[in-house]
Amino acid sequence: MKEENKKVSKLFRKRWVVPSIYLFSAALILTGVLWFQSKTNDIVQPPVDEAKQGTAVNEPESVPVQQVVEQIAMPVLDPNAVEIAKPFYDFSAPAEEQEAALVSYNDEYYPNKGVDIAMKNGESFDVTASLSGTVIKAEKDPLFGYVVHIQHDRGVVTVYQSLQDVQVKTGDTVKQGQVIAKAGTNEFNQEAGVHVHFEIRKDGQAVNPVAYFDQPLSALENKEQQTEQQETNQNKTNEQQSDPSSTVPDASIGMART
């Protein structure tokens, strides 16, 4: 054992031994580093989506803009310049209000299924679309003058009668507030003079337009119960009409023909 230690000591005393050990160690470390790098390069990197490059990591998702809900508008440019010349005939209204909502034609009385709108000075005025929609009828009627029907969502149709200078035709798409004609006269309601007769129909049933101005179409969804009540009242009216002494008009006859 002592002889081996002496041999090692003699070996380290030689000048070339220590530098050789350092060089060998350095070569071994360098070889290991190069080998590790070569293995790392062999690993398949996931593909980079070029479309996403440059996008912030915490960028918030875009939020869709909510569509503005239209509200039913009076079919005129300036509501303050007009008045309701004849109101809607409401079967549940007092007798005086019902009488004011009757239209006289050929010595007979008919319930008004809409409202008659006129200028306070009696002049003509621009008639506008109460809501955005599609024109499903635009023609001249010998009794009601020029008429325009506009189809909307939720089974709603707006009706415009007693028109002149009509600017739309069947199939046209109109925006709310767009001028569609001018107010005129008709044969059926001559006493109203220059006016527009305006109706709102929900699933074919006329409703009081004044009750729904400045409200969305969804407000008409609650109309089913009102319709049932109106039908009940109408049946009572028809029963009364069977009595010759009764002066109540036939409720089945309306302002507009379909």
C-alpha positions as CSV (number, residue, x, y, z in Angstrom):
1,M,0.0,0.0,0.0
2,K,2.8,2.4,0.9
3,E,4.6,1.5,-2.4
4,E,1.4,2.4,-4.4
5,N,1.1,5.8,-2.6
6,K,4.7,6.5,-3.4
7,K,4.1,5.7,-7.1
8,V,1.1,8.1,-7.2
9,S,3.1,10.8,-5.4
10,K,5.9,10.5,-7.9
11,L,3.4,10.6,-10.8
12,F,1.8,13.9,-9.6
13,R,5.2,15.4,-9.2
14,K,5.7,15.3,-12.9
15,R,4.7,18.6,-14.6
16,W,2.6,17.3,-17.4
17,V,0.2,15.2,-15.2
18,V,-2.0,18.0,-13.7
19,P,-2.5,19.9,-16.9
20,S,-3.5,16.7,-18.6
21,I,-6.1,16.0,-16.0
22,Y,-7.6,19.5,-16.4
23,L,-7.7,19.2,-20.2
24,F,-9.3,15.7,-20.0
25,S,-12.0,17.0,-17.6
26,A,-12.7,20.1,-19.8
27,A,-13.1,17.9,-22.8
28,L,-15.4,15.5,-21.0
29,I,-17.6,18.4,-19.8
30,L,-17.7,20.0,-23.3
31,T,-18.7,16.7,-24.8
32,G,-21.6,16.3,-22.4
33,V,-22.9,19.8,-23.1
34,L,-22.9,19.3,-26.9
35,W,-24.6,16.0,-26.5
36,F,-27.4,17.5,-24.3
37,Q,-28.0,20.3,-26.8
38,S,-28.3,17.9,-29.7
39,K,-30.9,15.9,-27.8
40,T,-32.9,19.1,-27.0
41,N,-33.0,20.1,-30.7
42,D,-34.5,16.8,-31.6
43,I,-37.6,17.5,-29.5
44,V,-40.6,18.5,-31.8
45,Q,-41.9,22.0,-30.9
46,P,-45.6,22.6,-31.2
47,P,-46.7,24.7,-34.2
48,V,-47.1,28.4,-33.6
49,D,-50.4,30.0,-34.8
50,E,-49.3,33.0,-36.7
51,A,-52.7,34.5,-36.4
52,K,-52.4,34.6,-32.6
53,Q,-48.9,36.1,-32.6
54,G,-48.8,39.6,-31.2
55,T,-52.1,39.0,-29.3
56,A,-52.1,40.0,-25.7
57,V,-52.3,37.1,-23.3
58,N,-55.1,38.6,-21.2
59,E,-57.0,40.3,-24.1
60,P,-60.7,40.2,-23.3
61,E,-63.2,38.7,-25.7
62,S,-65.3,41.0,-27.7
63,V,-68.9,41.4,-26.5
64,P,-71.6,41.6,-29.2
65,V,-73.6,44.9,-29.3
66,Q,-77.2,44.4,-28.3
67,Q,-79.7,45.3,-30.9
68,V,-81.8,48.4,-30.0
69,V,-85.5,47.4,-29.4
70,E,-87.9,49.6,-31.4
71,Q,-90.9,51.1,-29.6
72,I,-94.2,51.6,-31.4
73,A,-94.4,55.2,-32.5
74,M,-97.2,57.4,-33.7
75,P,-97.0,57.4,-37.6
76,V,-96.1,61.1,-37.9
77,L,-93.0,63.2,-37.9
78,D,-94.1,65.5,-35.1
79,P,-96.6,64.0,-32.7
80,N,-97.1,67.4,-31.0
81,A,-98.6,68.8,-34.3
82,V,-101.4,66.3,-34.6
83,E,-104.4,65.1,-32.6
84,I,-106.6,62.0,-32.3
85,A,-109.6,63.1,-34.3
86,K,-111.5,59.8,-33.6
87,P,-110.4,57.2,-31.0
88,F,-110.4,53.4,-31.1
89,Y,-113.7,51.8,-30.3
90,D,-113.2,49.9,-27.0
91,F,-116.0,47.5,-26.0
92,S,-115.2,47.9,-22.4
93,A,-115.3,51.8,-22.5
94,P,-118.2,53.9,-21.1
95,A,-121.0,54.5,-23.5
96,E,-120.0,58.1,-24.1
97,E,-116.5,57.1,-25.3
98,Q,-117.9,54.3,-27.4
99,E,-120.3,56.8,-29.1
100,A,-117.3,59.1,-29.9
101,A,-115.5,56.2,-31.6
102,L,-118.3,55.4,-34.1
103,V,-117.9,56.2,-37.8
104,S,-121.0,57.3,-39.7
105,Y,-121.3,56.0,-43.2
106,N,-124.5,55.7,-45.3
107,D,-126.6,56.5,-42.3
108,E,-125.1,53.6,-40.3
109,Y,-122.6,53.5,-37.5
110,Y,-119.4,51.4,-37.4
111,P,-116.9,50.9,-34.6
112,N,-113.5,52.5,-35.3
113,K,-110.9,49.7,-35.4
114,G,-108.0,52.2,-35.2
115,V,-107.4,55.9,-34.5
116,D,-107.9,58.7,-36.9
117,I,-105.0,61.2,-36.8
118,A,-105.2,64.7,-38.2
119,M,-103.3,68.0,-38.0
120,K,-104.7,70.6,-35.6
121,N,-104.9,73.0,-38.6
122,G,-106.6,70.5,-40.9
123,E,-103.7,70.4,-43.4
124,S,-102.0,67.3,-44.9
125,F,-98.8,65.9,-43.3
126,D,-96.2,63.2,-43.8
127,V,-97.2,59.7,-42.7
128,T,-94.3,57.6,-41.4
129,A,-93.8,53.9,-40.6
130,S,-94.6,53.2,-37.0
131,L,-92.1,50.4,-36.9
132,S,-89.5,48.8,-39.3
133,G,-90.9,46.1,-41.4
134,T,-92.0,44.8,-44.9
135,V,-94.8,46.3,-47.0
136,I,-97.3,43.5,-47.7
137,K,-100.0,45.7,-49.3
138,A,-100.0,49.1,-51.0
139,E,-103.0,49.8,-53.2
140,K,-105.9,52.1,-53.7
141,D,-109.3,51.1,-52.2
142,P,-112.5,52.8,-53.5
143,L,-113.8,53.1,-49.9
144,F,-110.7,53.7,-47.7
145,G,-108.5,55.5,-50.2
146,Y,-104.9,54.5,-50.6
147,V,-103.9,51.8,-48.0
148,V,-100.6,50.4,-46.9
149,H,-100.1,47.4,-44.7
150,I,-96.6,46.7,-43.1
151,Q,-95.7,43.4,-41.6
152,H,-93.6,43.3,-38.4
153,D,-92.4,40.6,-36.0
154,R,-94.5,38.7,-33.5
155,G,-97.5,38.5,-35.8
156,V,-98.0,42.3,-35.8
157,V,-99.3,44.3,-38.8
158,T,-99.7,48.1,-38.9
159,V,-102.4,49.5,-41.2
160,Y,-102.4,53.0,-42.8
161,Q,-105.5,54.2,-44.6
162,S,-106.8,57.4,-46.2
163,L,-103.4,58.1,-47.8
164,Q,-102.2,60.1,-50.8
165,D,-98.8,60.4,-52.6
166,V,-97.8,56.9,-51.5
167,Q,-94.0,56.4,-51.7
168,V,-93.8,52.6,-51.1
169,K,-94.9,49.4,-52.9
170,T,-95.5,45.8,-51.9
171,G,-92.3,44.1,-51.0
172,D,-90.4,47.2,-49.9
173,T,-88.5,47.1,-46.6
174,V,-89.1,50.3,-44.6
175,K,-87.4,51.7,-41.5
176,Q,-89.2,53.1,-38.5
177,G,-89.9,56.8,-39.1
178,Q,-89.5,56.6,-42.9
179,V,-92.1,58.6,-44.8
180,I,-94.4,56.3,-46.7
181,A,-97.2,58.7,-47.8
182,K,-99.1,61.8,-47.0
183,A,-102.4,62.1,-45.2
184,G,-105.5,62.4,-47.4
185,T,-109.2,61.8,-47.5
186,N,-111.4,58.8,-48.1
187,E,-115.0,58.0,-48.9
188,F,-115.7,56.0,-45.7
189,N,-115.0,58.7,-43.2
190,Q,-115.6,62.0,-45.0
191,E,-116.3,63.9,-41.8
192,A,-112.7,63.3,-40.6
193,G,-111.4,65.4,-43.5
194,V,-107.6,65.1,-44.2
195,H,-106.4,62.4,-41.8
196,V,-104.6,59.0,-41.6
197,H,-106.5,56.1,-40.2
198,F,-103.9,54.0,-38.3
199,E,-104.4,50.4,-36.9
200,I,-102.3,47.9,-35.0
201,R,-103.3,44.3,-35.6
202,K,-101.9,41.4,-33.5
203,D,-102.6,38.0,-35.1
204,G,-105.3,39.7,-37.1
205,Q,-107.0,41.3,-34.1
206,A,-107.2,45.1,-33.9
207,V,-105.9,46.7,-30.7
208,N,-106.0,50.2,-29.4
209,P,-102.9,51.9,-30.8
210,V,-102.9,54.6,-28.1
211,A,-102.4,51.9,-25.5
212,Y,-99.2,50.7,-27.1
213,F,-97.5,53.9,-28.3
214,D,-93.9,54.1,-26.9
215,Q,-93.9,50.4,-26.0
216,P,-92.1,47.5,-27.6
217,L,-93.8,44.7,-29.6
218,S,-93.5,42.4,-26.6
219,A,-96.2,44.5,-24.9
220,L,-98.7,43.0,-27.3
221,E,-97.9,39.5,-26.1
222,N,-100.2,40.2,-23.1
223,K,-103.1,40.9,-25.4
224,E,-104.6,37.4,-25.5
225,Q,-106.6,38.0,-22.3
226,Q,-107.8,41.3,-23.6
227,T,-108.9,39.7,-26.9
228,E,-111.0,37.1,-25.0
229,Q,-112.7,39.9,-23.1
230,Q,-113.3,41.8,-26.3
231,E,-114.8,38.8,-27.9
232,T,-117.1,38.3,-24.9
233,N,-118.2,41.9,-25.1
234,Q,-118.7,41.6,-28.9
235,N,-121.0,38.6,-28.4
236,K,-123.1,40.6,-26.0
237,T,-123.3,43.5,-28.5
238,N,-124.4,41.1,-31.2
239,E,-127.1,39.8,-29.0
240,Q,-128.3,43.3,-28.2
241,Q,-128.4,44.1,-31.9
242,S,-130.9,41.3,-32.5
243,D,-133.3,43.5,-30.6
244,P,-134.7,46.1,-33.0
245,S,-134.8,48.7,-30.3
246,S,-131.0,48.5,-29.8
247,T,-128.9,51.3,-31.2
248,V,-125.5,49.5,-30.8
249,P,-123.8,49.0,-34.2
250,D,-122.8,45.6,-35.5
251,A,-119.3,45.0,-34.0
252,S,-118.5,42.5,-36.7
253,I,-118.2,45.3,-39.2
254,G,-114.8,47.1,-38.9
255,M,-113.0,50.1,-40.2
256,A,-110.9,48.1,-42.6
257,R,-111.7,45.3,-44.9
258,T,-109.5,42.3,-45.1
